[in-house]
Each structure stands twice: as C-alpha cells, then as structure tokens.
Amino acid sequence: MNGSSRGAVVVGAVLAVLAVLVVALSLATTPPPPFDPTSTAPSGYAAIARLAEERGIVWEQRTAVSVAQQGYGPGDVILVPTPGLASFAELDALREAAAAGAVVVFASPPPDPGAPIVDPGVLGGVDAAGQVPDDGILARQPAQPFRPGDCDVDGLDDLGDIDAYFSVPITTDGRSSCFGDGVDAHVVVEPVGDGRIVTLSGPELFANARLWPDKENGGRPLDNAALFLAVAALADGPESAPVRLSFVRAEPSPDAAQSAGQPSNPLRLLPSGVQAGLVAAVVAFCCYAWARSRRLGRVVREETPVRIAGSELVEAVGELSRRRRSTTREAAALRAEFARRVGVAAGLGPAPGWGELVEWTARHSGRTPAEVVAILSDEVTSQESLVRLSGALDALEEEVSRVRRPV
C-alpha cells in the first residue's frame, strides 16, 4: 500500500469515527417525547412529576404493555397522556385495573371500541398519530381561565380556575364532572368496579408550559397543578402506604398505527444502538468509496526510452565489436546462437549438451563429428576467420534444416 492509499484509508477511518460520534451525540440529545415525566420542555410533565415527589407520591414510567401485565389496585394512579395511541386490548387492561381499585386518568378521551374506524381527528390536541402543538405555541399562548362551574366530584369542587386553552370540553353522558356545565366538561369521573376512570379534555392541562402560562407577563398561576394533585388524591389506598403514580409512555402501538392508516416504519422497531450502527456503516462506506474513487495528486507521466530501428542496433553492435577486435567473444556468441537454434529445432532444448549437439548435427548434416567439432570449437583469431566461421555455421544450419528428424 503506497502513501496515498494509506492516507485515503486514514481519512476514511477518521470520517467514520466522526460520523459515529455525531450519531451518538444526536441520539443522546434527542428530546424526550411529549408528556414525558422527565422532560422539562413546554410539552413535558417534569413539573407535575416533581410536585408528586414533594407530596410523597412515588412515580414511575411504564409502557401500556407493562401496565397490562402489572397488578394494580387501591392506591395506584395510572396517568395515560395519549390513550389514542393505545390498542383496544391495552385499553381493556387499563379498565380492568380501574375495576380492581386503581384510578386511571385518561388525559384525552380514549377511542370507542364500538365506533367504526374512521380517519383520526384531533382529541384534546393529540391525534392518533401522536401529534401535539409545537412547544413554542404551548409556551406563547396566553392563559384561557375556565371556572369549575357545575362540579359534583368530591375533592375537585374547591379548586379555582384552570387553563384550558388547548382543550375542548367533552360530553359527560350523565357522569360526574367538573369544570363544565354538566353536559360538557373538562373533567369527567366515572366509577368502575372498585376504582375510577377520570377523563380529561386534553393532556396539555398538565404540560409544563400551561401550569403557569402568563408567568413572563406577571400573571398568577392557575390551578392546573392543583387539579393534578386532587385527581391523584382520588386514589383510595392504605393510609400508611404512599400513592403510587404510573406515567404511561406515549408510544404508538401497531394496532393504533394501523387504525390511523399509517404504515409502520420497521427501522423504528430497531434499538437505537442498531440504528446508530447502520448510519455509521453507511457513512463509512460512502467515505471509503469517495476515497477510492478519486486520485490524489496530479498524474505522473513516465518517460519512455528512445526507440531505434533494429538494423541500426545491429550495425551499432557490429561497429562496437569491430573497434574492440574481440573476435573470440564474437565467435562464442555466434556458436551459442547456433546451438540455441539447432537445439530447439532438434528437440534438445535451447541449451543442448555438447555431445548431443555434435552427434545430432553430424548425423543430420552428412558431415563427420570431427568436422562439426572443428566448426564449433576451433579458435578464431582474426576478422577473416570470424567471417569464415559465420559462413560455416550458416551452411551447417542450412544442411541440418533440410533433413527432418525422425520421431
């Protein structure tokens, strides 16, 4: 491997490492999804999670699948920010948890299993695809206070105004309600078995940006945070045990994606590490292909030797030999060339043995072995004798070429 090739490989390796670092940092800095209890973004739930800790409430974050596999009962509060992303089987498991004594809080109305599947509409600011208002919009919009109105839910009737800018009241259907007129309300409570199901008009009610929407303008905080604590207090558990709060992670299930008419991307099912590895492999391959496809530096032109005609070469060599007067060396060259040609023609090879060459040449030329030996070994001391040797070798070769060697 030359220097330019090694340089290209080094450059490709460095670029691949940089690509891996960029992907890793981008994955590490990817913001959490909306309504996440660890997110401090305007759409996050970090504020109510911190408030729950201060009130002695133990909270955790779970998926809808794990909630269905976990036994819940009195003292448990399950907050589902986006029930539209859950499958019908997961919704049934949540209702069973409520029947066992838990308080299940749907932050927006869940889909009705008996209703026909239609194009998803906006449910409390969140559609079935999980779209939420932009963080900038959540943070900039002024408060829209909403009074408790007709409230027949114990524990909620003494609350003040809440901000309901991004929420649309839902139909009560005769259930207990608050923050409404008894027909439509922002909070609906339904007893189910030993527990309750609380349905809110939108998950933005508990978002960080809407707990104190007019803070920058000197406005007072509304009672959205107090509403959260009051709903959590509906959990009727043992007095010595703390309330357990479970945030259900907002993840679209395959059933929800199919019901929304959206194709599921198989790459999103891969772990983040595998996704990063695939991206790094693609970037490394592109860098390697780029390095190998271009030529580094200018093209080096090689100087070709000067070509001369064959006759001129022979003449130059002859003239050189004539000046040196080296008849012995020239005679040896002539005899070696004769031996090579005759040896190839006789099947003895380009370097035949002395005895084989003499015997074969004498037998096929009609001459005696002594005559052949004299031609191939007599000393040459002058230019005239060299000329005679050249003629004798040509004649001898002509004689043996007339006779075909028997096979």
NORHUMO-V380048 format. One record per pair of residues at least 12 apart in sequence whose C-alpha atoms are under 7 Angstrom apart, sorted by the first residue. I is the first residue (numbers start at 1). J is the second residue. D is the distance in Angstrom with one decimal. If there is no record, write none. Layout:
i=<I:I>
j=<J:J>
d=<D:D>
//
This chain:
i=<4:8:12:12:12:12:15:16:16:16:19:19:20:23:24:35:35:37:42:42:42:42:42:42:43:43:43:43:44:44:45:45:45:46:47:48:56:57:57:57:57:58:58:58:58:59:59:59:60:60:60:61:61:61:61:62:62:62:62:63:63:64:64:64:65:68:68:68:72:72:72:73:73:73:73:74:74:74:74:74:75:75:75:75:75:75:75:76:76:76:76:76:76:77:77:77:77:77:77:77:77:78:78:78:78:78:78:79:79:79:79:79:79:80:80:80:80:80:81:81:81:81:81:82:82:82:83:83:83:84:84:84:84:85:85:85:85:85:85:85:86:86:86:87:87:87:88:98:98:98:98:98:98:99:99:99:99:100:100:100:101:101:101:102:102:102:103:103:103:103:104:104:104:105:105:105:106:106:106:107:107:107:107:107:108:108:108:108:108:108:108:109:109:109:109:117:119:120:124:124:124:124:124:124:125:125:125:128:128:129:138:139:139:142:142:143:143:143:143:144:144:144:145:145:145:145:146:146:146:146:146:147:147:147:147:148:148:148:148:148:149:149:149:149:150:150:150:150:150:151:151:151:152:152:152:153:153:153:155:156:159:160:161:161:162:162:162:163:163:163:163:164:166:167:167:168:169:169:169:169:170:170:170:170:171:171:171:172:172:172:175:175:175:176:176:176:177:186:186:187:187:187:188:205:206:206:211:211:327:327:327:327:327:328:328:331:331:335:338:346:358:358:361:364:364:365:365:365:375:375>
j=<296:291:284:287:288:291:287:280:283:284:280:283:280:276:276:81:207:49:135:138:139:207:208:209:135:207:208:209:207:208:206:207:208:208:208:225:242:242:243:244:245:242:243:244:245:244:245:246:245:246:247:246:247:248:249:246:247:248:249:248:249:86:90:248:90:90:93:94:97:100:102:97:100:101:102:101:102:235:236:237:102:235:236:237:238:243:244:102:103:235:243:244:245:102:103:104:232:235:244:245:246:103:104:105:245:246:247:104:105:106:246:247:248:105:106:107:247:248:106:107:108:203:250:107:108:250:106:108:110:110:111:127:128:128:130:250:251:252:253:256:252:253:256:253:255:256:113:192:193:194:195:196:197:192:193:194:195:193:194:195:193:194:195:195:196:235:195:196:197:235:196:197:198:197:198:199:198:199:200:199:200:201:202:203:123:124:199:200:201:202:203:123:199:200:201:259:260:260:166:167:168:201:202:203:166:167:202:256:260:260:209:209:213:213:214:163:165:213:214:163:164:165:161:162:163:164:161:162:163:164:179:160:161:162:179:160:161:178:179:180:178:179:180:181:178:179:180:181:182:177:178:179:176:177:178:176:177:178:230:230:223:223:222:223:222:223:224:205:210:222:224:205:204:201:202:201:184:185:186:201:184:185:186:201:183:184:185:184:185:188:188:189:190:188:189:190:189:200:201:199:200:201:200:224:224:225:224:225:380:381:382:383:386:380:381:380:386:376:393:405:372:373:400:400:403:396:399:400:389:392>
d=<6.6:5.3:6.7:5.2:5.4:6.8:6.9:6.5:6.3:4.7:5.9:6.7:5.3:6.0:6.8:6.5:6.6:5.7:5.3:6.3:6.1:6.5:5.1:4.6:6.0:5.1:6.0:6.7:5.5:5.7:6.6:5.4:5.8:6.9:5.8:6.7:6.5:5.9:5.1:6.0:6.7:6.8:6.4:5.0:6.0:5.8:4.4:5.6:6.5:5.1:6.2:5.6:4.6:5.9:6.4:6.5:6.1:5.0:5.8:5.2:5.1:7.0:6.2:5.9:6.6:6.3:5.1:6.7:5.5:6.7:6.1:6.5:5.0:4.4:4.6:4.5:5.0:6.4:5.6:4.6:6.4:4.9:5.3:3.7:6.8:5.1:6.2:4.9:6.3:6.2:6.0:4.8:6.0:5.9:4.8:5.9:6.3:6.3:6.0:4.7:6.2:6.2:4.7:5.9:5.9:4.8:6.2:6.1:4.7:6.3:6.1:5.0:6.1:6.0:5.0:6.0:6.4:5.1:6.3:4.7:6.9:5.4:6.7:6.5:6.5:5.9:6.3:6.7:5.1:5.5:6.1:7.0:5.2:5.7:6.9:7.0:6.4:4.6:6.2:5.4:6.5:5.9:6.2:6.3:5.5:5.7:6.6:6.1:6.9:7.0:4.7:5.6:6.5:5.1:4.0:5.2:5.3:6.6:5.6:6.3:7.0:4.3:3.8:5.0:6.7:6.6:5.6:4.9:5.9:5.7:6.4:4.8:6.1:5.9:4.6:5.9:6.1:4.7:6.1:6.0:4.7:6.6:5.3:4.6:6.3:5.6:6.2:5.2:5.2:4.7:6.1:6.8:6.1:6.9:6.9:6.7:6.4:6.1:7.0:5.2:6.2:5.4:3.9:6.8:6.3:6.7:6.3:6.9:6.2:6.8:6.1:5.2:6.8:6.1:6.0:5.6:6.4:5.6:6.3:5.1:5.7:5.0:5.6:5.4:4.7:6.5:5.2:5.3:6.1:6.3:6.9:6.6:4.6:6.7:5.9:6.6:6.4:5.8:3.9:6.5:6.7:5.2:5.3:6.0:6.0:6.6:5.8:5.2:5.9:5.8:4.1:6.4:5.9:6.1:6.5:6.1:6.2:6.5:6.2:6.3:6.7:5.8:5.9:5.8:5.2:4.9:5.2:6.9:6.7:6.5:6.6:6.6:6.6:5.4:5.1:5.8:5.4:4.7:4.8:5.6:5.1:5.5:6.3:6.1:5.9:4.5:6.6:5.6:6.5:6.2:6.5:6.4:5.9:5.8:5.2:6.5:5.9:5.5:4.8:5.9:4.8:6.6:6.5:6.2:6.3:6.7:5.6:6.1:6.4:6.2:6.3:6.6:6.5:5.9:6.8:6.8:6.4:6.4:7.0:6.9:6.3:6.7:6.6:5.3:6.2:6.9:5.2:4.9:6.9:7.0>
//
